[in-house]
Amino acid sequence: MSRPIDLLALPCAGASATLYARWPRALPDWLRLRPLELPGRGARMDEPRVEDFDRLVTLLCQEIQPRGPYVLFGHSMGALLAHGIARRLHAARRAMPLALLVSGSPAPSRRDSARYADLDDAALLADLRRHGGTPEAVLAHPELRRLTLDTLAADYRVCASFSYRQTALLPLPIHAFAGRQDDIGAASVEAWGGETTGSFALDWFDGGHFFIRQHEDAVIAAVVRALGPLAATPRHDRPAPRAAATSRPG
């Protein structure tokens, strides 16, 4: 019998918790989706956006109050935030997630923060279209386009404010997900394995940066497969050997 696990999911830059709106229908009963909404969007639209990485991680750590076993999942900027949260919780000796799942993101040590600094509307629009995650109907609507660009710009400032610092490795499994046609290089994704003393695994999917939407059912199935053994294993009995299981792109 599988024990229940909460799946705390963080959105990518410019997005809200609705990124995961269709996930519950495909998840088993033991895996309970708990989307983490960021200030300034969705259900938290009336709150001011937080545009600094460390301040946002601090806020999210304050808001996370685990009721039992949980894992962290994040796509793109969400992966960076999930890693920052896990690091902060580990340093504070707070209840840690069973695993860290990261999607569509280079490892923190491979991120180019300067790439997100001081982008104008034209550059932001070019990024949105290159990644393909925003419907053209949204970009064609003046008010929706303005809201999308403002949210993306705020999130890019979060990314620009990130500075990688070498700290203790995380004592938990890390599982990465990546798109074969994304412009993030394989070595930058594989570098996630250097962030943990536990196991590391990597699944590749066809598609670009938003493979998570293009192949949503396959991604969800991979998440369930990755977490299945944790649902069946009490945390204090769970081994944490150093290992690597990486499916190469091809």
C-alpha positions as CSV (number, residue, x, y, z in Angstrom):
1,M,0.0,0.0,0.0
2,S,1.4,3.4,-1.0
3,R,1.7,6.2,1.6
4,P,0.4,9.6,0.5
5,I,3.0,12.1,-0.8
6,D,2.4,15.8,-1.4
7,L,3.8,17.1,-4.8
8,L,4.7,20.8,-4.2
9,A,5.0,22.2,-7.7
10,L,6.5,25.5,-8.7
11,P,5.8,27.3,-12.0
12,C,8.1,28.6,-14.7
13,A,8.9,32.3,-15.2
14,G,5.9,34.2,-16.3
15,A,3.4,31.5,-15.4
16,S,1.1,30.7,-12.5
17,A,0.1,27.5,-10.7
18,T,-2.4,26.8,-13.6
19,L,0.7,25.3,-15.4
20,Y,-0.3,22.2,-13.5
21,A,-4.1,22.5,-13.7
22,R,-4.5,19.2,-15.7
23,W,-2.1,17.1,-13.6
24,P,-4.6,15.9,-10.9
25,R,-6.6,13.9,-13.4
26,A,-3.6,11.8,-14.3
27,L,-2.0,11.4,-10.8
28,P,-2.6,8.3,-8.6
29,D,-4.5,8.8,-5.3
30,W,-1.3,8.6,-3.3
31,L,0.3,11.6,-5.1
32,R,-1.5,14.8,-4.1
33,L,-0.7,17.9,-6.2
34,R,-0.1,21.1,-4.1
35,P,0.8,23.8,-6.6
36,L,2.7,26.7,-5.0
37,E,1.4,30.0,-6.3
38,L,3.9,32.9,-6.5
39,P,3.0,36.4,-5.4
40,G,1.5,38.7,-8.1
41,R,-0.3,36.1,-10.2
42,G,-3.2,33.7,-10.1
43,A,-4.9,33.5,-6.7
44,R,-2.2,35.9,-5.4
45,M,-2.7,38.6,-8.1
46,D,-3.3,41.3,-5.5
47,E,0.1,40.7,-3.8
48,P,3.2,42.6,-4.9
49,R,5.6,40.5,-7.0
50,V,8.9,39.5,-5.3
51,E,11.7,40.2,-7.7
52,D,14.7,39.0,-5.7
53,F,15.7,35.3,-5.6
54,D,16.8,35.1,-2.0
55,R,13.7,37.0,-0.7
56,L,11.4,34.8,-2.8
57,V,13.0,31.6,-1.5
58,T,12.7,33.0,2.1
59,L,9.0,33.7,1.6
60,L,8.3,30.3,0.1
61,C,10.1,28.5,2.9
62,Q,8.0,30.4,5.4
63,E,4.8,29.3,3.6
64,I,5.8,25.6,3.3
65,Q,4.4,23.7,6.2
66,P,4.6,20.0,5.4
67,R,1.8,17.8,6.8
68,G,3.7,14.7,5.9
69,P,6.0,13.3,3.2
70,Y,6.4,15.6,0.3
71,V,8.5,16.3,-2.8
72,L,9.5,19.5,-4.6
73,F,8.9,19.8,-8.4
74,G,9.7,22.8,-10.5
75,H,9.9,23.7,-14.2
76,S,12.5,26.2,-15.5
77,M,12.7,29.0,-12.9
78,G,10.5,26.8,-10.7
79,A,13.4,24.2,-10.7
80,L,15.8,26.9,-9.5
81,L,13.4,28.0,-6.8
82,A,12.8,24.4,-5.7
83,H,16.5,23.8,-5.4
84,G,16.9,27.0,-3.4
85,I,14.1,26.0,-1.1
86,A,15.6,22.6,-0.5
87,R,19.0,24.2,0.3
88,R,17.4,26.6,2.7
89,L,15.4,23.9,4.5
90,H,18.5,21.7,4.8
91,A,20.6,24.6,6.2
92,A,17.8,25.3,8.7
93,R,17.4,21.6,9.7
94,R,13.8,21.7,8.7
95,A,11.8,18.8,7.3
96,M,13.3,18.0,3.9
97,P,11.4,16.8,0.8
98,L,11.8,13.1,-0.1
99,A,13.2,14.1,-3.5
100,L,13.8,17.1,-5.7
101,L,12.4,16.9,-9.3
102,V,13.7,19.5,-11.7
103,S,12.4,20.1,-15.2
104,G,13.6,22.3,-18.2
105,S,16.5,23.9,-16.3
106,P,20.3,23.8,-16.3
107,A,21.8,23.0,-12.9
108,P,22.3,26.0,-10.7
109,S,26.1,25.9,-11.2
110,R,25.5,26.2,-15.0
111,R,23.1,29.1,-15.0
112,D,23.9,32.4,-16.8
113,S,22.2,34.9,-14.6
114,A,23.3,37.8,-16.8
115,R,21.2,36.5,-19.6
116,Y,18.1,37.6,-17.8
117,A,19.2,41.2,-17.0
118,D,17.6,44.4,-18.4
119,L,15.5,42.8,-21.2
120,D,13.1,45.1,-23.0
121,D,9.6,44.2,-24.3
122,A,11.0,43.1,-27.7
123,A,13.5,40.7,-26.1
124,L,10.8,39.3,-23.7
125,L,8.4,38.7,-26.6
126,A,11.2,37.0,-28.5
127,D,11.8,34.7,-25.6
128,L,8.2,33.8,-25.2
129,R,7.9,33.0,-28.9
130,R,11.1,31.0,-29.0
131,H,10.1,28.9,-26.0
132,G,6.6,28.5,-27.4
133,G,4.8,28.4,-24.1
134,T,2.4,31.3,-24.6
135,P,-0.6,31.2,-27.0
136,E,-0.4,33.9,-29.7
137,A,-4.0,34.9,-28.8
138,V,-2.6,36.1,-25.4
139,L,0.2,38.0,-27.0
140,A,-2.3,39.6,-29.5
141,H,-4.5,41.0,-26.7
142,P,-3.0,44.3,-25.4
143,E,-4.0,43.9,-21.7
144,L,-3.0,40.2,-21.5
145,R,0.2,40.8,-23.3
146,R,1.1,43.6,-20.9
147,L,0.3,41.4,-17.9
148,T,2.3,38.5,-19.3
149,L,5.4,40.7,-20.1
150,D,5.3,42.4,-16.7
151,T,5.1,39.1,-14.9
152,L,7.9,37.6,-17.1
153,A,10.1,40.7,-16.5
154,A,9.6,40.4,-12.7
155,D,10.5,36.7,-12.8
156,Y,13.6,37.3,-15.0
157,R,14.7,39.8,-12.4
158,V,14.5,36.9,-9.9
159,C,16.6,34.8,-12.2
160,A,19.1,37.7,-12.7
161,S,19.5,38.1,-9.0
162,F,20.5,34.5,-8.5
163,S,24.1,33.9,-7.6
164,Y,25.4,30.3,-7.2
165,R,27.2,29.6,-4.0
166,Q,28.9,26.3,-3.2
167,T,27.3,24.8,-0.1
168,A,26.6,21.4,1.4
169,L,25.2,18.9,-1.2
170,L,21.6,17.9,-0.7
171,P,21.1,14.5,1.0
172,L,18.2,13.5,-1.3
173,P,17.5,12.0,-4.7
174,I,17.4,14.5,-7.7
175,H,15.5,13.5,-10.8
176,A,15.8,15.8,-13.8
177,F,13.5,16.1,-16.9
178,A,14.7,17.7,-20.1
179,G,13.6,18.4,-23.7
180,R,15.8,17.1,-26.6
181,Q,15.1,20.2,-28.7
182,D,15.5,22.7,-25.8
183,D,18.5,25.0,-26.1
184,I,19.8,23.8,-22.7
185,G,22.8,21.6,-23.3
186,A,23.0,18.0,-22.0
187,A,26.0,18.8,-19.9
188,S,24.2,21.6,-18.1
189,V,21.3,19.3,-17.3
190,E,23.5,16.4,-16.2
191,A,25.3,18.8,-13.8
192,W,22.3,18.5,-11.5
193,G,23.9,15.2,-10.4
194,G,26.6,17.3,-8.8
195,E,24.1,18.9,-6.4
196,T,23.3,15.7,-4.3
197,T,24.9,13.0,-2.3
198,G,22.0,10.8,-3.2
199,S,20.9,9.2,-6.4
200,F,20.5,11.1,-9.7
201,A,18.4,10.3,-12.7
202,L,17.5,12.1,-15.9
203,D,14.7,11.5,-18.4
204,W,14.7,13.0,-21.9
205,F,11.6,13.9,-23.9
206,D,11.0,15.0,-27.4
207,G,10.2,18.7,-27.6
208,G,11.6,22.1,-26.7
209,H,11.5,24.1,-23.5
210,F,7.8,23.3,-23.0
211,F,8.0,19.6,-23.5
212,I,6.2,19.5,-20.1
213,R,3.1,20.7,-22.0
214,Q,3.8,19.0,-25.4
215,H,4.1,15.6,-23.7
216,E,2.3,16.2,-20.5
217,D,1.0,12.7,-20.0
218,A,4.4,11.2,-20.6
219,V,6.0,13.6,-18.1
220,I,3.4,12.9,-15.5
221,A,3.9,9.2,-16.0
222,A,7.7,9.6,-15.5
223,V,7.1,11.6,-12.3
224,V,4.9,8.8,-11.0
225,R,7.5,6.2,-11.8
226,A,10.2,8.2,-10.1
227,L,8.2,8.7,-6.9
228,G,6.6,5.2,-6.7
229,P,9.5,3.6,-4.7
230,L,9.4,6.5,-2.3
231,A,5.7,6.1,-1.7
232,A,6.4,2.4,-0.7
233,T,9.4,3.1,1.4
234,P,9.3,4.7,4.9
235,R,11.7,7.7,4.9
236,H,13.9,6.4,7.7
237,D,14.5,3.2,5.8
238,R,15.2,4.8,2.4
239,P,18.7,4.2,1.2
240,A,20.6,7.2,-0.2
241,P,23.5,5.8,-2.2
242,R,25.4,7.8,-4.7
243,A,24.3,6.5,-8.1
244,A,23.5,7.7,-11.6
245,A,20.8,6.6,-14.0
246,T,20.8,8.8,-17.0
247,S,19.0,8.2,-20.3
248,R,21.0,9.9,-22.9
249,P,19.3,12.1,-25.5
250,G,18.9,10.5,-28.9
